[in-house]
Amino acid sequence: MKLWAKIVDGEHLRANIIARNAAPLTREEYEAFLVEICQRLDLSTPVSLAMHFNHLRRFNIVEYKPRDFIEPVDFTKFTIENVDYDV
């Protein structure tokens, strides 16, 4: 899987990375990869529900709002986009 993670504040892109993993896009693999991505961005991991993963599978993008984080964050959204178009 190849995911593009973006931290967005209003209209400004504050940080982004493209992360690659040889694992298939399953919920368990996504959860583990999400933790790794957040560590690389020095960000707390959001609470990721089944609806988040289902949205990623159906639309190739998922958006986490500040309310999805246990710790306070200073941005408007955190998005993960599946950019591995071979799946």
C-alpha positions, -999 to +999 in steps of 0.1 A: +000+000+000+011+035-007-005+063+014-002+101+012-007+116+046-014+154+049-018+177+078-039+207+067-046+239+086-073+259+069-061+261+033-024+255+042-006+222+039+016+221+070+032+187+065+029+157+042+046+124+035+041+095+011+046+062+030+050+028+013+043-006+028+044-040+011+014-052+031-021-054+015-047-028+024-066-046+052-079-029+083-053-045+106-024-035+083-039+000+079-041+005+117-005-005+122+006+017+092-014+047+105+006+045+138+038+044+119+028+074+097+018+094+127+051+087+145+069+099+114+049+131+114+054+135+152+016+134+156-006+116+180-026+087+164-062+095+158-090+072+169-097+052+138-131+035+135-144+010+110-161+038+092-127+055+086-113+024+070-144+018+050-143+053+036-107+048+026-115+016+008-146+031-010-132+065-019-094+062-015-093+090+010-102+094+047-102+126+068-096+129+105-109+160+123-095+174+155-123+156+174-108+122+163-077+128+184-075+123+221-048+149+225-055+185+214-042+193+179-036+226+162-048+219+126-081+215+109-077+181+093-055+151+088-061+132+056-048+099+044-051+091+007-045+058-010-023+066-040-015+029-048-037+026-078-028-010-085-051-023-058 
